[in-house]
Amino acid sequence: MNNYDSYFDLGQLIAKYMRNELSDQEKLQLDQWIEADTRNQELFKKLTNEHLLNNELETFSVNDKAQAWTKIRKGTGFKNKTGKPRWIAYAAAVVLLAALTITLNKRQDIKHPQSLANQYKDLPPGTNKAVLTLADGSTIVLDSAKHGRIASQQHAVIKEDENGKVVYEATDEAQNPAAPAPAETIAMNMLATPRGGQYQVVLPDGTRVWLNAASSLKYPTAFTGNERRVELTGEAYFEVSKDPSKPFNVKTASQTVTVLGTHFNINSYTDEGATKTTLLEGSVRITRNTGQSVKIKPGQQAVNTLNNIDINENANIDEAVAWKNGKFIFSNTDLQTIMRQLSRWYDVDVEYQGKTAQKHYMGRISRNVPVSQIFEILKTSGLNFTINGRKIIVKS
């Protein structure tokens, strides 16, 4: 993951502005960002200043700056000093603008001694870590530094690989049972991640599950009977192994999701106010505890609130599964939602001081960066951040 991701959306809009390719909606987004803060206005002027960009092209070792500038406008390419093609098209123009943005921010920090780096001690991102609770109540602490066989449970051998994944391998007894045991006699295990942790598990049927921070998944060591049932708290992404004879059910505090084989994400954190089920592939049915039931198609998101299930017909799939792909993606996201994500991933509490404006943010950045790099996205709106131990203090 490169360092430009946090500026991708802004760079994307400005690159299209420079080539007169903005749609009405994109122009509105850019205008709103420009008008939100005087510093945004200043930055926009710098990012669209041809003279300033020509100077920044030195960073890319471009021999013919005029030609490169023309090609950036047209969306073609140029060569760096190694002679290899540096195709700008669309994305590389964004990279150039992002590089300039980062450079300008660094220059501003030099001018102001009270830079972010001096205001707080940085915090590292989360890692692969979890706790596996076996049927007898014993626990095993997991991390990606371990691998190999870690336990044996009813109908399954449990292994851990070096990539941060627990794998259940069914024994011959489970694969060819003479008389399947009643479901209530099957041993139950639970995988739980703390704040600042994430993990993967491959269930006995081959279903793959990614667990986000502060989440847990309870499941049997073998799927017998006529269904496959697991229980989730927090957030997880599922790639369900297809088995038409055994529907796969994911139960959360407010609903049950039923599938045969599909890819989907469930966000069921209790502090989010709604359970969101986002479908990438296949078909799922969501049933509220009250009995209301809806089906969604790929690209849709079911939002289960206190009173009803609403369907978002054009869900932002990238944003919904960004965590699983190692990113934060903010798409018109409010500050409180962002800070809840940071709280879980960086294992911190959040405190707000002063009246915080109800602003929304756009941007994307790797989850594998110190928390200060996330603040770079947010500070443009006039917010200040201080870290006190494991607490982030947000000041307007």
TIKOLVEX-692542 format. One record per residue (C-alpha): residue in three letters; x, y, z. Coordinates in Angstrom, 3 decimals, padded with zeros to 6 digits. Layout:
N
+------+----------+----------+----------+
| resn |        u |        v |        w |
+------+----------+----------+----------+
|  ALA |        X |        Y |        Z |
...
+------+----------+----------+----------+
***
This chain:
396
+------+----------+----------+----------+
| resn |        u |        v |        w |
+------+----------+----------+----------+
|  MET |  000.000 |  000.000 |  000.000 |
|  ASN |  001.528 |  003.346 | -000.965 |
|  ASN |  001.392 |  006.618 |  000.935 |
|  TYR | -000.877 |  008.306 | -001.598 |
|  ASP | -004.074 |  006.432 | -000.750 |
|  SER | -005.341 |  008.967 |  001.791 |
|  TYR | -005.421 |  011.620 | -000.953 |
|  PHE | -006.764 |  009.477 | -003.762 |
|  ASP | -010.325 |  010.788 | -003.794 |
|  LEU | -009.255 |  014.419 | -003.628 |
|  GLY | -006.584 |  013.882 | -006.269 |
|  GLN | -009.104 |  012.088 | -008.449 |
|  LEU | -011.464 |  015.064 | -008.395 |
|  ILE | -008.728 |  017.621 | -009.023 |
|  ALA | -007.218 |  015.602 | -011.861 |
|  LYS | -010.623 |  015.507 | -013.560 |
|  TYR | -011.121 |  019.217 | -012.877 |
|  MET | -007.839 |  019.949 | -014.657 |
|  ARG | -009.078 |  018.060 | -017.720 |
|  ASN | -012.619 |  019.481 | -017.611 |
|  GLU | -014.094 |  016.021 | -016.989 |
|  LEU | -016.033 |  016.636 | -013.769 |
|  SER | -019.628 |  015.482 | -013.620 |
|  ASP | -022.181 |  017.739 | -011.919 |
|  GLN | -022.062 |  015.545 | -008.796 |
|  GLU | -018.253 |  015.578 | -008.713 |
|  LYS | -018.166 |  019.346 | -009.200 |
|  LEU | -020.504 |  019.710 | -006.231 |
|  GLN | -018.252 |  017.489 | -004.106 |
|  LEU | -015.164 |  019.472 | -005.049 |
|  ASP | -016.902 |  022.817 | -004.436 |
|  GLN | -018.064 |  021.652 | -001.005 |
|  TRP | -014.527 |  020.619 | -000.079 |
|  ILE | -013.073 |  023.940 | -001.297 |
|  GLU | -015.640 |  026.004 |  000.603 |
|  ALA | -015.307 |  023.993 |  003.812 |
|  ASP | -012.082 |  025.653 |  004.945 |
|  THR | -009.757 |  028.482 |  003.873 |
|  ARG | -006.844 |  026.041 |  003.961 |
|  ASN | -008.655 |  023.893 |  001.437 |
|  GLN | -008.958 |  026.942 | -000.810 |
|  GLU | -005.238 |  027.633 | -000.508 |
|  LEU | -004.359 |  024.007 | -001.196 |
|  PHE | -006.634 |  023.903 | -004.240 |
|  LYS | -004.879 |  026.945 | -005.707 |
|  LYS | -001.509 |  025.265 | -005.221 |
|  LEU | -002.650 |  021.970 | -006.688 |
|  THR | -003.926 |  023.688 | -009.828 |
|  ASN | -000.965 |  026.049 | -010.210 |
|  GLU |  000.955 |  025.036 | -013.325 |
|  HIS |  004.169 |  026.764 | -012.211 |
|  LEU |  004.120 |  024.973 | -008.872 |
|  LEU |  003.391 |  021.638 | -010.498 |
|  ASN |  006.266 |  022.143 | -012.916 |
|  ASN |  008.592 |  022.534 | -009.941 |
|  GLU |  007.190 |  019.392 | -008.347 |
|  LEU |  007.852 |  017.393 | -011.509 |
|  GLU |  011.533 |  017.515 | -010.539 |
|  THR |  010.676 |  014.906 | -007.934 |
|  PHE |  009.719 |  012.531 | -010.753 |
|  SER |  012.937 |  013.303 | -012.734 |
|  VAL |  011.033 |  014.431 | -015.787 |
|  ASN |  013.273 |  015.867 | -018.497 |
|  ASP |  010.640 |  017.745 | -020.482 |
|  LYS |  008.311 |  019.342 | -017.943 |
|  ALA |  006.198 |  021.133 | -020.519 |
|  GLN |  005.600 |  017.886 | -022.351 |
|  ALA |  004.832 |  016.078 | -019.095 |
|  TRP |  002.365 |  018.778 | -018.069 |
|  THR |  000.587 |  018.443 | -021.413 |
|  LYS |  000.426 |  014.670 | -021.025 |
|  ILE | -000.945 |  014.955 | -017.506 |
|  ARG | -003.764 |  017.097 | -018.875 |
|  LYS | -004.409 |  014.621 | -021.685 |
|  GLY | -004.041 |  011.545 | -019.505 |
|  THR | -001.160 |  009.947 | -021.430 |
|  GLY |  002.301 |  009.130 | -020.118 |
|  PHE |  005.928 |  010.044 | -019.797 |
|  LYS |  009.188 |  008.279 | -018.970 |
|  ASN |  011.199 |  008.625 | -015.822 |
|  LYS |  014.976 |  008.884 | -015.895 |
|  THR |  015.372 |  005.098 | -015.842 |
|  GLY |  013.754 |  005.033 | -019.268 |
|  LYS |  010.748 |  003.013 | -018.128 |
|  PRO |  007.291 |  004.231 | -019.198 |
|  ARG |  005.496 |  006.142 | -016.464 |
|  TRP |  001.910 |  005.844 | -017.650 |
|  ILE | -000.168 |  008.579 | -016.123 |
|  ALA | -003.484 |  008.067 | -017.863 |
|  TYR | -005.733 |  008.742 | -014.942 |
|  ALA | -004.204 |  007.272 | -011.820 |
|  ALA | -000.681 |  008.615 | -012.269 |
|  ALA | -001.960 |  012.169 | -012.478 |
|  VAL | -003.598 |  011.516 | -009.121 |
|  VAL | -000.303 |  010.202 | -007.762 |
|  LEU |  001.468 |  013.380 | -008.842 |
|  LEU | -001.154 |  015.550 | -007.187 |
|  ALA | -001.041 |  013.424 | -004.051 |
|  ALA |  002.741 |  013.713 | -003.946 |
|  LEU |  002.404 |  017.478 | -004.155 |
|  THR | -000.204 |  017.466 | -001.403 |
|  ILE |  002.078 |  015.482 |  000.878 |
|  THR |  005.017 |  017.738 |  000.042 |
|  LEU |  003.002 |  020.855 |  000.807 |
|  ASN |  001.819 |  019.423 |  004.107 |
|  LYS |  005.382 |  018.615 |  005.058 |
|  ARG |  006.464 |  022.146 |  004.199 |
|  GLN |  003.675 |  023.553 |  006.347 |
|  ASP |  004.858 |  021.423 |  009.257 |
|  ILE |  008.346 |  022.888 |  008.908 |
|  LYS |  006.917 |  026.386 |  009.158 |
|  HIS |  004.917 |  025.520 |  012.256 |
|  PRO |  006.971 |  023.926 |  015.056 |
|  GLN |  003.774 |  022.662 |  016.705 |
|  SER |  003.429 |  020.015 |  014.005 |
|  LEU |  001.379 |  016.868 |  014.421 |
|  ALA |  004.486 |  014.823 |  015.041 |
|  ASN |  005.263 |  016.969 |  018.079 |
|  GLN |  001.749 |  017.008 |  019.482 |
|  TYR |  001.421 |  013.375 |  020.419 |
|  LYS |  003.133 |  010.047 |  020.645 |
|  ASP |  002.060 |  007.976 |  017.655 |
|  LEU |  000.155 |  004.710 |  017.933 |
|  PRO |  000.785 |  001.652 |  015.734 |
|  PRO | -002.020 | -000.115 |  013.831 |
|  GLY | -003.635 | -003.375 |  014.865 |
|  THR | -002.218 | -006.791 |  014.040 |
|  ASN | -003.293 | -010.398 |  013.524 |
|  LYS | -004.251 | -011.586 |  016.986 |
|  ALA | -007.159 | -013.412 |  018.572 |
|  VAL | -008.156 | -015.845 |  021.304 |
|  LEU | -009.604 | -019.263 |  020.477 |
|  THR | -011.893 | -020.742 |  023.128 |
|  LEU | -012.325 | -024.515 |  022.907 |
|  ALA | -015.324 | -026.600 |  023.922 |
|  ASP | -013.905 | -027.334 |  027.371 |
|  GLY | -013.408 | -023.644 |  028.114 |
|  SER | -009.648 | -023.646 |  027.624 |
|  THR | -008.179 | -020.789 |  025.583 |
|  ILE | -005.380 | -020.466 |  023.054 |
|  VAL | -003.792 | -017.111 |  022.251 |
|  LEU | -003.244 | -016.787 |  018.495 |
|  ASP | -000.998 | -014.613 |  016.377 |
|  SER |  000.529 | -014.921 |  012.920 |
|  ALA |  003.947 | -015.812 |  014.375 |
|  LYS |  002.706 | -019.324 |  015.157 |
|  HIS |  001.744 | -022.122 |  012.828 |
|  GLY |  001.069 | -025.840 |  012.858 |
|  ARG | -001.351 | -028.064 |  014.749 |
|  ILE | -002.702 | -026.336 |  017.846 |
|  ALA | -005.574 | -028.538 |  019.085 |
|  SER | -007.898 | -031.432 |  018.382 |
|  GLN | -011.646 | -031.124 |  018.866 |
|  GLN | -014.633 | -033.318 |  018.203 |
|  HIS | -014.654 | -034.208 |  014.479 |
|  ALA | -011.825 | -031.752 |  013.669 |
|  VAL | -008.126 | -031.031 |  013.862 |
|  ILE | -007.302 | -027.347 |  014.333 |
|  LYS | -004.247 | -025.861 |  012.650 |
|  GLU | -002.842 | -022.347 |  012.419 |
|  ASP | -000.905 | -021.041 |  009.442 |
|  GLU |  001.702 | -018.289 |  009.298 |
|  ASN | -000.700 | -015.829 |  007.639 |
|  GLY | -002.953 | -015.325 |  010.618 |
|  LYS | -005.558 | -017.975 |  009.885 |
|  VAL | -007.103 | -020.839 |  011.875 |
|  VAL | -008.059 | -023.867 |  009.782 |
|  TYR | -010.447 | -026.642 |  010.835 |
|  GLU | -009.810 | -029.904 |  009.048 |
|  ALA | -012.576 | -032.470 |  009.332 |
|  THR | -011.579 | -035.945 |  010.482 |
|  ASP | -012.671 | -039.118 |  008.688 |
|  GLU | -015.354 | -039.551 |  011.328 |
|  ALA | -016.912 | -036.206 |  010.411 |
|  GLN | -016.635 | -036.749 |  006.661 |
|  ASN | -018.179 | -040.225 |  006.717 |
|  PRO | -020.345 | -040.476 |  009.826 |
|  ALA | -022.169 | -043.748 |  010.339 |
|  ALA | -024.846 | -041.958 |  012.334 |
|  PRO | -024.565 | -038.158 |  012.591 |
|  ALA | -024.684 | -036.950 |  016.150 |
|  PRO | -027.494 | -034.601 |  017.186 |
|  ALA | -026.553 | -030.965 |  016.655 |
|  GLU | -026.668 | -030.159 |  020.366 |
|  THR | -023.884 | -032.651 |  021.111 |
|  ILE | -021.404 | -031.102 |  018.691 |
|  ALA | -018.560 | -029.211 |  020.362 |
|  MET | -018.671 | -025.426 |  020.017 |
|  ASN | -015.630 | -023.174 |  019.610 |
|  MET | -015.331 | -019.386 |  019.606 |
|  LEU | -012.785 | -017.138 |  017.917 |
|  ALA | -012.595 | -013.625 |  019.383 |
|  THR | -010.486 | -010.639 |  018.373 |
|  PRO | -009.651 | -007.806 |  020.781 |
|  ARG | -009.554 | -004.143 |  019.884 |
|  GLY | -006.453 | -003.792 |  017.760 |
|  GLY | -006.743 | -007.312 |  016.369 |
|  GLN | -008.095 | -009.212 |  013.359 |
|  TYR | -008.046 | -012.860 |  012.300 |
|  GLN | -009.249 | -015.405 |  009.762 |
|  VAL | -010.779 | -018.815 |  010.210 |
|  VAL | -011.582 | -021.621 |  007.771 |
|  LEU | -014.587 | -023.493 |  009.142 |
|  PRO | -015.087 | -027.290 |  008.880 |
|  ASP | -017.139 | -026.926 |  005.652 |
|  GLY | -014.457 | -024.791 |  003.965 |
|  THR | -016.218 | -021.467 |  004.571 |
|  ARG | -013.705 | -018.642 |  005.044 |
|  VAL | -014.373 | -015.902 |  007.572 |
|  TRP | -012.435 | -012.692 |  008.204 |
|  LEU | -013.024 | -011.212 |  011.679 |
|  ASN | -012.561 | -007.488 |  012.200 |
|  ALA | -011.363 | -005.962 |  015.487 |
|  ALA | -013.476 | -006.365 |  018.638 |
|  SER | -015.520 | -009.207 |  017.133 |
|  SER | -016.299 | -012.840 |  017.857 |
|  LEU | -017.585 | -015.867 |  015.969 |
|  LYS | -019.101 | -018.924 |  017.633 |
|  TYR | -019.345 | -022.110 |  015.533 |
|  PRO | -019.455 | -025.929 |  015.798 |
|  THR | -016.445 | -028.130 |  015.122 |
|  ALA | -018.552 | -030.007 |  012.541 |
|  PHE | -021.718 | -029.095 |  010.655 |
|  THR | -024.194 | -031.935 |  011.115 |
|  GLY | -027.933 | -031.959 |  010.605 |
|  ASN | -029.703 | -029.906 |  007.920 |
|  GLU | -028.117 | -026.483 |  008.455 |
|  ARG | -024.859 | -024.683 |  009.171 |
|  ARG | -025.229 | -022.096 |  011.937 |
|  VAL | -022.751 | -019.617 |  013.415 |
|  GLU | -023.150 | -016.629 |  015.746 |
|  LEU | -021.450 | -013.277 |  015.179 |
|  THR | -020.794 | -010.178 |  017.246 |
|  GLY | -018.974 | -007.243 |  015.687 |
|  GLU | -017.982 | -007.441 |  012.028 |
|  ALA | -017.002 | -010.249 |  009.659 |
|  TYR | -016.663 | -010.966 |  005.969 |
|  PHE | -017.875 | -014.394 |  004.790 |
|  GLU | -017.047 | -016.504 |  001.757 |
|  VAL | -019.501 | -019.347 |  002.263 |
|  SER | -018.785 | -022.763 |  000.784 |
|  LYS | -021.706 | -023.852 | -001.383 |
|  ASP | -023.871 | -026.696 | -000.108 |
|  PRO | -027.501 | -026.599 | -001.342 |
|  SER | -028.496 | -029.264 |  001.177 |
|  LYS | -027.331 | -027.188 |  004.168 |
|  PRO | -028.191 | -023.481 |  004.314 |
|  PHE | -025.605 | -021.347 |  006.111 |
|  ASN | -027.083 | -019.124 |  008.832 |
|  VAL | -025.297 | -016.228 |  010.536 |
|  LYS | -027.061 | -015.071 |  013.687 |
|  THR | -026.412 | -011.659 |  015.223 |
|  ALA | -028.157 | -009.853 |  018.062 |
|  SER | -030.872 | -008.452 |  015.788 |
|  GLN | -031.141 | -010.763 |  012.764 |
|  THR | -030.274 | -013.977 |  010.946 |
|  VAL | -028.692 | -014.054 |  007.484 |
|  THR | -029.419 | -017.201 |  005.459 |
|  VAL | -027.357 | -018.241 |  002.421 |
|  LEU | -026.335 | -021.318 |  000.447 |
|  GLY | -023.032 | -020.048 | -000.904 |
|  THR | -022.056 | -016.419 | -001.302 |
|  HIS | -019.742 | -013.538 | -000.355 |
|  PHE | -021.013 | -010.889 |  002.044 |
|  ASN | -020.067 | -008.590 |  004.917 |
|  ILE | -021.951 | -008.086 |  008.178 |
|  ASN | -021.312 | -005.095 |  010.432 |
|  SER | -023.168 | -005.695 |  013.681 |
|  TYR | -021.270 | -003.570 |  016.206 |
|  THR | -023.684 | -002.508 |  018.930 |
|  ASP | -022.402 |  001.080 |  018.957 |
|  GLU | -023.164 |  001.631 |  015.252 |
|  GLY | -026.940 |  001.930 |  015.641 |
|  ALA | -027.722 | -000.420 |  012.742 |
|  THR | -026.656 | -003.827 |  011.445 |
|  LYS | -025.464 | -003.593 |  007.849 |
|  THR | -025.334 | -006.611 |  005.557 |
|  THR | -023.563 | -005.933 |  002.259 |
|  LEU | -023.722 | -008.495 | -000.553 |
|  LEU | -020.915 | -008.950 | -003.063 |
|  GLU | -021.916 | -012.217 | -004.715 |
|  GLY | -024.876 | -014.617 | -004.680 |
|  SER | -028.092 | -014.007 | -002.767 |
|  VAL | -028.963 | -013.743 |  000.916 |
|  ARG | -032.063 | -013.418 |  003.027 |
|  ILE | -032.041 | -011.250 |  006.157 |
|  THR | -034.635 | -012.006 |  008.824 |
|  ARG | -035.133 | -009.654 |  011.753 |
|  ASN | -035.838 | -011.100 |  015.179 |
|  THR | -039.313 | -009.599 |  014.803 |
|  GLY | -039.966 | -011.769 |  011.731 |
|  GLN | -039.542 | -009.195 |  008.932 |
|  SER | -037.581 | -010.739 |  006.066 |
|  VAL | -035.951 | -009.299 |  002.934 |
|  LYS | -033.700 | -010.564 |  000.129 |
|  ILE | -030.843 | -008.563 | -001.313 |
|  LYS | -028.868 | -008.826 | -004.530 |
|  PRO | -025.169 | -008.207 | -005.226 |
|  GLY | -024.350 | -004.521 | -004.819 |
|  GLN | -027.125 | -003.973 | -002.283 |
|  GLN | -026.901 | -003.382 |  001.455 |
|  ALA | -029.566 | -004.192 |  004.040 |
|  VAL | -029.614 | -001.661 |  006.898 |
|  ASN | -031.357 | -003.145 |  009.929 |
|  THR | -032.304 | -000.392 |  012.367 |
|  LEU | -034.365 | -000.484 |  015.500 |
|  ASN | -037.665 | -000.453 |  013.609 |
|  ASN | -037.113 | -001.711 |  010.086 |
|  ILE | -034.830 | -003.091 |  007.368 |
|  ASP | -034.076 | -000.645 |  004.578 |
|  ILE | -032.290 | -001.633 |  001.367 |
|  ASN | -029.560 |  000.555 | -000.079 |
|  GLU | -029.773 | -000.232 | -003.789 |
|  ASN | -026.336 |  001.174 | -004.659 |
|  ALA | -024.120 |  000.364 | -001.717 |
|  ASN | -020.486 |  001.451 | -001.612 |
|  ILE | -019.015 | -002.045 | -001.693 |
|  ASP | -015.410 | -000.861 | -001.507 |
|  GLU | -016.142 |  001.074 |  001.668 |
|  ALA | -018.048 | -001.802 |  003.273 |
|  VAL | -015.209 | -004.316 |  002.850 |
|  ALA | -012.276 | -001.882 |  003.030 |
|  TRP | -011.218 | -003.234 |  006.435 |
|  LYS | -010.927 | -006.767 |  005.038 |
|  ASN | -008.723 | -005.444 |  002.227 |
|  GLY | -006.432 | -003.589 |  004.623 |
|  LYS | -007.842 | -000.087 |  004.098 |
|  PHE | -009.897 |  002.670 |  005.594 |
|  ILE | -012.215 |  004.214 |  003.022 |
|  PHE | -014.220 |  007.285 |  003.953 |
|  SER | -016.967 |  008.236 |  001.516 |
|  ASN | -018.948 |  011.135 |  002.930 |
|  THR | -018.317 |  009.607 |  006.376 |
|  ASP | -019.027 |  011.565 |  009.554 |
|  LEU | -016.339 |  012.103 |  012.190 |
|  GLN | -017.966 |  009.958 |  014.879 |
|  THR | -018.158 |  006.931 |  012.572 |
|  ILE | -014.501 |  007.377 |  011.632 |
|  MET | -013.423 |  007.669 |  015.253 |
|  ARG | -015.312 |  004.495 |  016.177 |
|  GLN | -013.335 |  002.656 |  013.490 |
|  LEU | -010.071 |  004.091 |  014.801 |
|  SER | -011.035 |  003.204 |  018.361 |
|  ARG | -011.445 | -000.456 |  017.459 |
|  TRP | -008.404 | -000.788 |  015.205 |
|  TYR | -005.914 |  001.229 |  017.263 |
|  ASP | -007.318 |  000.066 |  020.629 |
|  VAL | -008.038 |  003.539 |  021.969 |
|  ASP | -010.859 |  005.420 |  023.642 |
|  VAL | -012.084 |  008.689 |  022.127 |
|  GLU | -012.984 |  011.903 |  023.940 |
|  TYR | -014.471 |  015.002 |  022.294 |
|  GLN | -013.750 |  018.467 |  023.674 |
|  GLY | -015.673 |  021.469 |  022.424 |
|  LYS | -018.434 |  021.526 |  019.842 |
|  THR | -017.529 |  019.361 |  016.870 |
|  ALA | -018.998 |  020.438 |  013.547 |
|  GLN | -021.051 |  017.850 |  011.689 |
|  LYS | -018.651 |  017.492 |  008.778 |
|  HIS | -018.151 |  014.540 |  006.467 |
|  TYR | -014.934 |  013.236 |  004.995 |
|  MET | -013.643 |  011.588 |  001.850 |
|  GLY | -010.394 |  009.666 |  001.547 |
|  ARG | -008.700 |  006.310 |  001.714 |
|  ILE | -005.596 |  005.084 |  003.431 |
|  SER | -003.962 |  001.824 |  004.454 |
|  ARG | -004.908 |  000.368 |  007.826 |
|  ASN | -001.257 | -000.571 |  008.291 |
|  VAL | -000.099 |  002.935 |  009.186 |
|  PRO |  000.330 |  004.809 |  012.486 |
|  VAL | -002.755 |  006.692 |  013.597 |
|  SER | -001.127 |  010.068 |  012.830 |
|  GLN | -001.493 |  009.404 |  009.101 |
|  ILE | -005.253 |  009.072 |  009.554 |
|  PHE | -005.286 |  012.435 |  011.287 |
|  GLU | -003.744 |  013.966 |  008.159 |
|  ILE | -007.099 |  013.406 |  006.442 |
|  LEU | -009.089 |  014.953 |  009.272 |
|  LYS | -006.985 |  017.945 |  010.301 |
|  THR | -007.952 |  019.909 |  007.165 |
|  SER | -011.315 |  020.676 |  008.792 |
|  GLY | -009.680 |  022.473 |  011.703 |
|  LEU | -009.637 |  019.606 |  014.197 |
|  ASN | -006.789 |  018.999 |  016.624 |
|  PHE | -005.851 |  015.586 |  017.993 |
|  THR | -003.967 |  014.716 |  021.151 |
|  ILE | -003.052 |  011.242 |  022.387 |
|  ASN | -003.020 |  010.664 |  026.132 |
|  GLY | -002.059 |  007.069 |  026.807 |
|  ARG | -004.654 |  005.032 |  024.956 |
|  LYS | -007.075 |  007.912 |  024.567 |
|  ILE | -007.512 |  010.180 |  021.552 |
|  ILE | -008.752 |  013.656 |  022.447 |
|  VAL | -010.524 |  015.454 |  019.599 |
|  LYS | -010.686 |  019.227 |  019.875 |
|  SER | -012.547 |  021.551 |  017.534 |
+------+----------+----------+----------+
***
